[in-house]
Amino acid sequence: MITVIQATNRPDSNSEFVSRQIDELLKKNSNEEIGHISMTDMPPEILAASSYEAEHIPEALQHMQDQYMIPASRFIWLLPEYNGSFPGVLKLFIDAVSVRKYDETFRHKKSMLIGIATGRAGNLRGMDHLSGILIHMKSIVYPRLLPISRVNELMDEEGRINHGPTLRTLEDHLKGFIAF
Ligand SMILES: Cc1cc2nc3c(=O)[nH]c(=O)nc-3n(C[C@H](O)[C@H](O)[C@H](O)COP(=O)(O)O)c2cc1C
């Protein structure tokens, strides 16, 4: 299984739209099952102190972890740039699932990172931040990062990337990761 992890809970985010487009491209290019986790499904109980106890992390989170992380051998992290990094809600998610079935979730799993920003940097810095965390968690990071800058100029009214060169680069990148 390859699981796409969409890193913001902001309503109608560009990342949510692009993550669905990535699901479609993966289905077109791979026979593997595709999982999908979105921070928009993050339950508010994650803020409770009990989230740091393996048996008490919110049920919705246990479900995401059991259904879409433990069976996955690969993750694609879609990272919008918020103040020069990825959104805090993603770190909260990673910390919560890490207290339960850590090795089955992260150890030696392969991760690919895509940054999205309306600015020029394409969240390169946030991808570096998450790479460091994933390596700390014994994961393997695909050694090509894909920054998508000025994403708002590349999308159509339905929220799909319709800029030919960007679309081709995205698809090549996904194919490279599938073969990795
Ligand atoms: C809290 C917040 C901080 C942001 N900081 C940056 C930033 O540092 N650099 C940048 O290029 N864009 C920044 N943006 C714009 C996002 O990159 C832009 O909204 C892009 O579409 C990805 O975020 P989205 O998936 O929430 O739409 C920020 C947006 C928010 C909501």
The ligand as an SDF file (V2000), in Angstrom:
LIG
                    3D

 31 33  0  0  0  0  0  0  0  0999 V2000
   -0.8290   29.9520    8.3680 C   0  0  0  0  0  0  0  0  0  0  0  0
   -0.3040   30.0700    6.9650 C   0  0  0  0  0  0  0  0  0  0  0  0
    1.0250   30.3820    6.7650 C   0  0  0  0  0  0  0  0  0  0  0  0
    1.5510   30.4740    5.4700 C   0  0  0  0  0  0  0  0  0  0  0  0
    2.8870   30.7240    5.2940 N   0  0  0  0  0  0  0  0  0  0  0  0
    3.4180   30.7050    4.0540 C   0  0  0  0  0  0  0  0  0  0  0  0
    4.8230   30.8500    3.8580 C   0  0  0  0  0  0  0  0  0  0  0  0
    5.5990   30.9480    4.7760 O   0  0  0  0  0  0  0  0  0  0  0  0
    5.2960   30.8260    2.5820 N   0  0  0  0  0  0  0  0  0  0  0  0
    4.4710   30.6630    1.4910 C   0  0  0  0  0  0  0  0  0  0  0  0
    4.9570   30.6380    0.3550 O   0  0  0  0  0  0  0  0  0  0  0  0
    3.1330   30.5100    1.6550 N   0  0  0  0  0  0  0  0  0  0  0  0
    2.5890   30.5210    2.9000 C   0  0  0  0  0  0  0  0  0  0  0  0
    1.2440   30.3370    3.0790 N   0  0  0  0  0  0  0  0  0  0  0  0
    0.3990   30.1400    1.8890 C   0  0  0  0  0  0  0  0  0  0  0  0
    0.2890   28.6500    1.5330 C   0  0  0  0  0  0  0  0  0  0  0  0
    1.5220   28.1750    1.0690 O   0  0  0  0  0  0  0  0  0  0  0  0
   -0.7930   28.4830    0.4820 C   0  0  0  0  0  0  0  0  0  0  0  0
   -2.0450   28.6620    1.1160 O   0  0  0  0  0  0  0  0  0  0  0  0
   -0.7250   27.1950   -0.3210 C   0  0  0  0  0  0  0  0  0  0  0  0
   -1.8870   27.1130   -1.1230 O   0  0  0  0  0  0  0  0  0  0  0  0
   -0.6160   25.9250    0.4840 C   0  0  0  0  0  0  0  0  0  0  0  0
   -1.4860   25.9220    1.6020 O   0  0  0  0  0  0  0  0  0  0  0  0
   -2.9680   25.3120    1.5500 P   0  0  0  0  0  0  0  0  0  0  0  0
   -2.8440   23.8630    1.1820 O   0  0  0  0  0  0  0  0  0  0  0  0
   -3.5080   25.5260    2.9420 O   0  0  0  0  0  0  0  0  0  0  0  0
   -3.7490   26.0670    0.5160 O   0  0  0  0  0  0  0  0  0  0  0  0
    0.6970   30.2510    4.3530 C   0  0  0  0  0  0  0  0  0  0  0  0
   -0.6530   29.9340    4.5700 C   0  0  0  0  0  0  0  0  0  0  0  0
   -1.1460   29.8250    5.8520 C   0  0  0  0  0  0  0  0  0  0  0  0
   -2.6050   29.4400    6.0550 C   0  0  0  0  0  0  0  0  0  0  0  0
  1  2  1  0
  2  3  1  0
  2 30  2  0
  3  4  2  0
  4  5  1  0
  4 28  1  0
  5  6  2  0
  6  7  1  0
  6 13  1  0
  7  8  2  0
  7  9  1  0
  9 10  1  0
 10 11  2  0
 10 12  1  0
 12 13  2  0
 13 14  1  0
 14 15  1  0
 14 28  1  0
 15 16  1  0
 16 17  1  0
 16 18  1  0
 18 19  1  0
 18 20  1  0
 20 21  1  0
 20 22  1  0
 22 23  1  0
 23 24  1  0
 24 25  2  0
 24 26  1  0
 24 27  1  0
 28 29  2  0
 29 30  1  0
 30 31  1  0
M  END
$$$$
